[in-house]
């Protein structure tokens, strides 16, 4: 007998498995998008050039929604 016949994997995916895989991929992508959306101001501030202030102090003062210590958005001065 040929031993490779017994080691052949079963490659059938039923519609439920395919749907689950697609659902997990979409959930992962949306989770990443939400995380980027929440931390967008910190990401931008991290990559901007430091203009006289210490970036670590600025990031420490900001919360995860991009507001400063007074609770006002950082970009309201525009």
C-alpha positions as CSV (number, residue, x, y, z in Angstrom):
1,X,0.0,0.0,0.0
2,X,1.0,3.5,-0.7
3,X,1.6,5.5,2.6
4,X,0.9,8.8,0.9
5,X,-2.7,7.8,0.4
6,X,-3.3,7.8,4.1
7,X,-1.5,11.2,4.7
8,X,-3.5,13.1,2.1
9,X,-5.3,16.0,3.9
10,X,-9.0,16.7,3.5
11,X,-9.3,20.0,1.7
12,X,-13.1,20.6,1.8
13,X,-14.4,23.8,3.2
14,X,-18.1,24.0,3.7
15,X,-19.9,27.4,3.3
16,X,-20.0,27.9,7.1
17,X,-16.2,27.6,7.3
18,X,-15.7,30.0,4.5
19,X,-18.1,32.5,6.0
20,X,-16.4,32.3,9.3
21,X,-13.0,33.0,7.8
22,X,-14.3,36.0,5.9
23,X,-16.0,37.2,9.1
24,X,-12.8,36.9,11.1
25,X,-10.8,38.8,8.5
26,X,-13.3,41.6,8.3
27,X,-13.4,41.8,12.1
28,X,-9.6,42.1,12.3
29,X,-9.5,44.8,9.7
30,X,-12.3,46.8,11.4
31,X,-10.6,46.4,14.7
32,X,-7.3,47.8,13.3
33,X,-9.3,50.7,11.7
34,X,-11.0,51.6,15.0
35,X,-7.7,51.5,16.9
36,X,-6.1,53.8,14.3
37,X,-9.1,56.1,14.5
38,X,-8.9,56.3,18.3
39,X,-5.1,57.0,18.4
40,X,-4.8,59.0,15.2
41,X,-3.9,62.3,16.9
42,X,-1.1,60.5,18.9
43,X,0.2,58.9,15.8
44,X,0.3,62.2,13.9
45,X,1.8,64.0,16.8
46,X,4.5,61.3,17.1
47,X,5.6,61.7,13.5
48,X,5.4,65.5,13.4
49,X,8.6,67.4,13.9
50,X,9.1,68.6,17.5
51,X,8.6,72.4,17.5
52,X,10.2,73.5,20.8
53,X,8.2,71.2,23.1
54,X,8.9,67.7,24.4
55,X,6.8,65.2,22.5
56,X,6.8,62.8,25.4
57,X,5.2,65.5,27.6
58,X,2.6,66.2,24.9
59,X,1.7,62.6,24.6
60,X,1.5,62.1,28.4
61,X,-0.9,65.0,28.6
62,X,-3.2,63.7,25.8
63,X,-5.7,60.9,26.5
64,X,-6.7,58.3,24.0
65,X,-9.2,60.6,22.4
66,X,-6.7,63.3,21.6
67,X,-7.9,65.8,24.2
68,X,-5.5,67.8,26.4
69,X,-5.5,68.2,30.2
70,X,-8.4,70.7,30.1
71,X,-10.6,68.3,28.1
72,X,-10.6,70.4,25.0
73,X,-9.5,69.0,21.6
74,X,-6.0,69.8,20.7
75,X,-6.9,71.1,17.2
76,X,-9.5,73.6,18.4
77,X,-7.0,76.4,18.1
78,X,-7.2,76.3,14.3
